[in-house]
Amino acid sequence: DTLYDAPHYGLTIKDCWLRRRDNTFELKIRPPHIGEQRMCVYEEIANEAEIRNRLSLPTKVSLADDLLSMEYEILVTITTHRRTYTKGPFTMVFDGATYKGSDLTHTLCEIERMVANPSHVQAAQQEIFAFAAAHGLDITKNVHGKGVVYIKHKRPAHFRALVKAGVVLDT
């Protein structure tokens, strides 16, 4: 994954995350408060035309080139070693991450439950809590994602801006 940000943290400070995974761009946008604050809820957009529309980017060359011409920056490239398991409607993702040009590593586990309609988010969150409790999993601690971990350790001013904006907790 290669993570991008707009000038002056213009995306991440709004809890929007733009990545290029292999050759596909994805934009993750946190909608206005939905459900349990301890869980991350994002709308995921993988259509380049819709990403351009959401970011107000013109179409000149490739999306990668157009981002750089609009002064977006590459934050980091992350290599992820992933194991994925499913149980019923849940996906458990175990990631081990390394960061290009850094000795930093990070591991995490996520329990995911996809929903097609935002009105189902709160019910899905309660299902995740019940699933975790039934399997003896402690999900009370705040865990940062791979991009935030990199920002915290390698870009402290950026991390402080995210904390100040309420995007992440300083844990």
N, C-alpha and C positions, 0 to 999 in steps of 0.2 A: 504494500500500500504506500502510495505517496500522498501525503497530506498537504493541502494548500490553504492559504489564508489571504484575505484581502489586506490592503494596506492598513496599518494601525490596528491590527487584530479585528478587522471589520466583520469577519464571519464568526470566528470563535467566540468573540465577546457577546454575540447574540445566540450562542449555543447552536451554531450551524457548523457542520463539519463536511468539508469537501475532500474527497479522496479519489485517487485513481488506483483501482485494483486491477492489475494486469493492464488491459487496455480499455477498461470500462470506468467511466466516471460515475460517482454516486454522491448525492448531496443528502445529508441527514439534517433535518430541521426539527428542533424541539417546538412543538405547538404550544399555544398558551396553556397554562396549568391544566393538566388532565390527571386526575387520580392521585395516587400515592407519590409524594415528593421524593421518597427514598429510591425510587426506581427511575431509570432513564426511559423516556418514551420519545420516539422520533418518527417522523414521517420520512420514508426513504424514497428518494427519486433517482432513478437510473436512466431516464431518458434525457439525452443531451440537449434536445430542443427545450425541454421543460427546465433543465438546469440553467441553460442560457437565459430563459425567460425569468426565472426566479432571481437570477443574479444580474439581470439587465445587461447581459453581455452581447455585443454584436457578433455576427458570424462573418469572419474574415478568412481565417485559415482553419487550423484544427482547434479544438477547445483548449488543449494544452498551450498552444502558441498564443491564442487569444487571451488566456488568463495571464500569461507572462507579459503580454503587451499592455494589459490593463493594470500592471504593477502588482498582481497577485504574486505571492512568494511560495516557494516550496518550504514547508516547515521541516519535514523529515521524511525519509523513506524507511518503512518498517517491514522487516521480514517476519512473517508469522508462521509458526509451526502449530497446526490446528488439529484437534481431534474433536469430532462432533458425534453426539449420541442423541437419539430421540427416545422419548417415552411418552406415548399418547400424544397430546398436542404440544408437548414441551420439547425444546431443543436445548441441550446442554453443550456449551462450547468451551473447550479448554484450550487456551492460547498460551504459547511461549513466544515472546517477541524479542528480537534484536533490532538495533537501530543503526543505520548506515553511518559510519564515521564515529561510532561511539562504542564504549564498552558496557553501556547500560543494557540491562536485560529486565524483562518483566513477565510474570505469569499471572493469569487470572482465569476465572471460570464465570461464565454467564449462563443464566437460565432465561431462555427466550420463549415468548408466547406471541405469535403473530396474530393480529386481528385486522380485518378488512374495513371495519367501521370504527371511527373514534368513540362512538357511544359504547363500545365493548371493552374499552381500555380498563376501566375500574374493575370490572368483573375478572378480566384476565390477570390483573395485578393481584387480586385476592386469591386466584387460583395458583399463582406462583408462590405466594406466601404459604398456602396450604400444602403445596407440593414440597417445598423446602422443609417445612415442619415435619411432614410425614416421613421424610428421608433423613432427618437429623442434621440438616444443613443450617448453619448459622449465617443468616443474611442481614444481620443487624449492623455490620460494619460498613462504612463507606469505602468503596473500592473505585479507584480511578481507572479509566480506560487507557489503552496503550498510548494514544496521542497526548492525553493529559499528563501521563507519567513522564513522557519525554519533555514536555513543556515545563513541568515542575522542576525537573533536575537540570535541564540544559538552557532554559529560557526563563529565568526567575522573574524578570519584569513582566513578561507576558503572563506568567502564572498569577502574579499579584493582580493584574488587570482582570483576569478571569474570576478570581476570588471576589474582588471589589464589585464586579458586575453580577455576582450571585450565580455564576455558571457552575462553579465547583466550590466544594468546601476545602478549607486548608487543613487536610489531615495528613 
